[in-house]
Amino acid sequence: MNWGWIPANLPALIEATIDHIVLTAIAVGVGFAISLALAILIHRDRRAFGPVSAFTGLLYTIPSLALFAFLVPITGLSLLTAEIGLISYTLLILVRNIVAGFDSVPAEVSETAAGMGYTWAERLWRVELPIAMPLIVAGLRIATITTIGLVMVTALIGEGGLGQVMLRGFNFRNWVAVYTGAALTLALAIAADVALVAIGRLATPWATRRAS
């Protein structure tokens, strides 16, 4: 194997890594915004849990290649097609974790906040959301790592970041490219997980002190 391929193609590898990060960040960011809205809806009206859970669960069970095959005739070989698929797979994980976070808030805490004159929205953002944060961050960690892996599949529709590196490596039997793409993807997943753990600790310092 020609390991000299790596320094010779370093700019392309950096560009592919950046593309991979951007694809992941868009998917997780948009997925989190949608999931938070759905979780708040469920928090206000528990009857919404069944339909939302069924719909997000259905999206999650669709094989990625089948979903992209369905989307391509509608949205083409585009970033939009890739992101629709990637976002769809984050919803089940994030909605369930955010709802679980809200459910973990003790009833007496919400009642005390209400007794102090907090409105429903104030209780949500100032009391319940901070308490729910550990479970929300846990969901973000799972969704982010899952999405980093799924981004590879979007190489089949012209996106993919590091997935493009691996796909070209397979096509040209360049195993150095394949291993390099896989190693960089693994490194991204580890780095993202470590970063989210750190963010979670900064966002919930009381939880860290309690654990210690």
C-alpha positions in Angstrom: 0.0 0.0 0.0 1.2 3.5 -0.9 1.0 5.4 2.4 2.5 8.4 0.6 -1.0 8.9 -0.9 -2.0 10.6 2.4 0.4 13.6 2.4 -0.1 14.0 -1.4 -3.9 14.3 -0.9 -3.9 16.1 2.4 -5.9 19.2 1.1 -8.6 16.9 -0.4 -8.8 15.0 2.9 -9.1 18.2 4.9 -11.9 19.4 2.5 -13.7 16.1 2.8 -13.5 16.2 6.6 -14.9 19.7 6.7 -17.7 18.6 4.4 -18.4 15.7 6.7 -18.6 18.0 9.7 -20.9 20.4 7.9 -23.3 17.7 6.8 -23.4 16.3 10.3 -23.8 19.7 12.0 -26.7 20.7 9.7 -28.5 17.4 10.2 -28.1 17.3 14.0 -28.9 21.1 14.4 -32.1 21.0 12.3 -33.1 17.7 13.8 -32.6 19.0 17.3 -34.8 22.1 16.5 -37.6 20.0 15.1 -37.3 17.4 17.9 -37.4 20.1 20.6 -40.5 21.5 19.1 -42.2 18.1 19.0 -41.0 17.3 22.5 -42.5 20.5 23.8 -45.8 19.7 22.1 -45.8 16.3 23.8 -44.9 17.9 27.1 -48.0 20.1 26.8 -50.3 17.4 25.4 -49.3 13.8 26.2 -51.7 12.5 23.6 -49.3 13.7 20.9 -46.6 11.2 22.0 -48.2 8.2 20.2 -48.5 9.8 16.8 -45.1 11.6 17.0 -43.4 8.4 18.2 -45.0 6.3 15.5 -44.1 8.8 12.7 -40.4 9.2 13.8 -40.1 5.5 14.4 -41.4 4.8 10.9 -38.8 7.2 9.4 -36.1 5.5 11.5 -36.9 2.1 10.1 -36.7 3.0 6.5 -33.4 1.8 5.0 -31.1 4.7 4.1 -30.6 3.6 0.5 -34.4 3.1 0.0 -35.1 6.6 1.5 -32.5 8.2 -0.8 -33.8 6.3 -3.8 -37.3 7.7 -3.0 -36.0 11.3 -2.6 -33.7 11.6 -5.6 -36.5 11.8 -8.2 -38.1 14.6 -6.1 -35.1 16.6 -4.9 -32.3 15.3 -7.1 -28.7 14.4 -6.3 -28.4 17.3 -3.9 -27.4 18.5 -0.4 -31.2 18.8 0.3 -31.7 15.1 -0.4 -28.8 14.1 1.9 -30.0 16.4 4.7 -33.7 15.2 4.5 -32.5 11.7 5.0 -30.0 12.5 7.7 -32.4 14.7 9.7 -35.1 12.0 9.5 -32.9 9.5 11.3 -32.1 11.9 14.2 -35.8 12.6 15.1 -36.6 9.4 16.9 -33.5 9.5 19.1 -33.8 13.2 20.0 -37.5 13.3 20.6 -37.5 10.4 22.9 -34.5 11.7 24.9 -35.9 15.2 25.2 -39.2 13.9 26.3 -37.5 11.6 28.8 -35.6 14.6 30.1 -38.8 16.5 30.7 -40.3 13.5 32.4 -37.3 13.3 34.7 -38.2 16.7 36.3 -39.8 16.1 39.7 -43.4 17.1 39.8 -42.8 19.1 43.0 -40.2 21.2 41.3 -42.6 22.3 38.6 -45.3 22.9 41.2 -43.0 25.0 43.3 -42.1 27.1 40.2 -45.8 27.5 39.4 -46.4 28.6 43.0 -43.7 31.2 42.7 -45.6 32.8 39.8 -43.7 31.3 36.8 -45.7 31.0 33.6 -45.7 27.7 31.8 -43.1 29.0 29.3 -40.9 30.3 32.2 -41.1 27.0 34.0 -40.1 25.2 30.8 -37.1 27.3 29.9 -35.8 28.3 33.3 -36.6 25.3 35.4 -37.5 22.1 33.5 -35.1 22.4 30.5 -32.0 22.8 32.7 -32.9 19.8 34.7 -33.6 17.8 31.6 -30.3 18.8 30.0 -28.3 15.6 30.9 -30.7 13.3 29.1 -30.9 15.8 26.2 -27.2 15.9 25.8 -27.2 12.0 26.0 -29.6 12.0 23.0 -27.4 14.5 21.2 -24.4 12.3 21.6 -26.2 9.3 20.2 -27.7 11.2 17.3 -24.4 12.9 16.4 -22.4 9.7 16.4 -25.1 7.9 14.4 -25.3 10.8 11.9 -21.5 10.8 11.4 -21.7 7.2 10.3 -24.8 7.8 8.1 -23.1 10.7 6.3 -20.9 8.0 4.6 -23.9 6.6 2.8 -24.7 10.0 1.2 -21.6 9.5 -0.9 -23.8 7.4 -3.2 -25.8 10.6 -4.1 -22.7 12.8 -4.6 -22.3 14.0 -1.0 -20.7 12.1 1.9 -17.6 14.0 2.9 -15.2 11.3 3.9 -17.6 8.8 2.4 -16.5 10.1 -1.0 -12.9 9.3 -0.1 -13.8 5.8 0.8 -16.0 5.3 -2.2 -13.3 6.4 -4.6 -10.9 4.2 -2.7 -13.1 1.2 -3.3 -13.6 2.1 -7.0 -9.9 2.4 -7.6 -8.8 -0.3 -5.1 -6.9 2.3 -3.2 -7.0 0.7 0.3 -5.0 3.5 1.8 -7.9 5.9 0.9 -10.4 3.5 2.3 -8.6 3.0 5.6 -7.9 6.8 5.9 -11.5 7.7 5.4 -12.6 5.1 8.0 -10.0 6.3 10.5 -10.9 10.0 10.1 -14.6 9.1 10.4 -13.9 7.3 13.7 -11.8 10.2 14.9 -14.6 12.6 14.1 -17.1 10.4 16.1 -14.8 10.3 19.1 -14.0 14.0 19.0 -17.7 14.9 18.7 -18.6 12.6 21.6 -15.9 14.1 23.8 -16.9 17.6 22.9 -20.6 16.9 23.7 -19.6 15.4 27.1 -17.7 18.6 27.9 -20.6 20.8 26.8 -22.9 18.7 28.9 -20.7 19.2 32.0 -20.5 22.9 31.4 -24.3 23.2 30.9 -25.0 21.1 34.1 -22.3 21.9 36.6 -24.6 20.8 39.5 -24.9 17.3 38.0 -21.1 17.0 37.9 -20.8 18.1 41.5 -23.5 15.6 42.6 -21.7 12.8 40.8 -18.4 13.6 42.4 
